[in-house]
Each structure stands twice: as structure tokens, then as C-alpha cells.
């Protein structure tokens, strides 16, 4: 069971998504959005890890961040750039 997701940004938060949702899957073929995990207008987190605790744990083997609006990088280009995605597993 997956209870949340920790998102480590690239240094300085450059390229962090502005609009995104978190999705899960049991087979990497059929994906479902996690209820309450659509984020619009997210601020650049700098070097801080962004932690999302789901309202209730979901059964999943795969976790995906689907970005629909990208942040800017240090050259002013719009890209999705992250350091790491770490699922939070419930006991």
C-alpha cells in the first residue's frame, strides 16, 4: 500500500512542475489518479522535498507524476526536472 509520495526537486527547484497530478497503477498499463492529488499552481520549492500524504493509502505497484505545466530552468526553458520520486509505503 502506498500512503504518499516524496518529491525531491532538482537543486534550486528549477524545472519543478507548476501543475501536476499523482497517478498509480498495478500493472503499468492502467493508471488512476490518486484522489485529492491534483496540484495547480505549485510554487518552486527550492531545495525542499515536497511531501504528499494521500487521504488514504492506495494499492499500487507503480507511481507516476503527470506534469501538465512545467516550471522553468536556469535558462528560462520549460522542462520537467526532478531529483527523485520516493513512494511512502504504509505498514
N, C-alpha and C positions, 0 to 999 in steps of 0.2 A: 504494500500500500504506500502511495506517495502522498505526503502531507503538505508539501510545499516545494518551492524552488528558490535557490540562492543564485543570483546572477552577479558574477564578478565582472565589472567593466574593464575595458582597456584602460591603461593609465590615463588619468585626467578625464575619464568618462567619454573620451572622443569616440564618435560613431555609435553612442548608445541610442537605442531606438526611442523615438518620441511616442509612437503609437504601436502597441503590440498586444498579443494575447498569448496565453499559455495553453497548449493542447497536449493530450495524452493518447496513447494507443496501446493495445495489447499485442498487435501484430505488425505495426509499422505500415499498415495499409489503410486502415480505417482510423481516422483521427476525430477526436471530440474536444471541444473547448471545455476548459475547467470553469465551472460556474463562478462568476464574480472575478475572473482573472482576465478581463479585457481592460487594458490601460490606455488612456488617451491623454496626450499632453504631458508625458513623463519628463521631468526635469533631468538635466545632466547630473548624475550622482557623484561626479568627481571620482575619487579613488575608493568610495564606499561601496561595499557589497549591498545589493538590493535584495532583501529577503521577502518572499511572498509565502504566507501561511494560508493554505486553502481552507475554505469554510468547513470542509470535511474531506478526509483522505479519499483518494481515488485509486482504484485498482489499475495499474499501468505497468508496462514493461519499457515503454519509450515515452520521453518527454520532449516537447518541441516548443521553441519560442517562435511565433509567427509575427514578424515585424511588417507593419503596413505603412509606416512612415519612418524614415531613417534620420538619425542625428547627423551632425556634420563632424568631419575630422579636422585635423590641424591644417589642411589645405583648403578648407571650405567645401569639400566634396561630401555628398550624402552617401554614406555607406553604413552597413550594419557591421559593427566591430565589437566583439566581446572577448573577455579573457577566459571565462569558464561558466558553464551551467552545471549546478550541482543539485540533484534532487534531494529533498529531505524525506527520508523514509520513516514511516511511523512504525512503532514497535508492534 
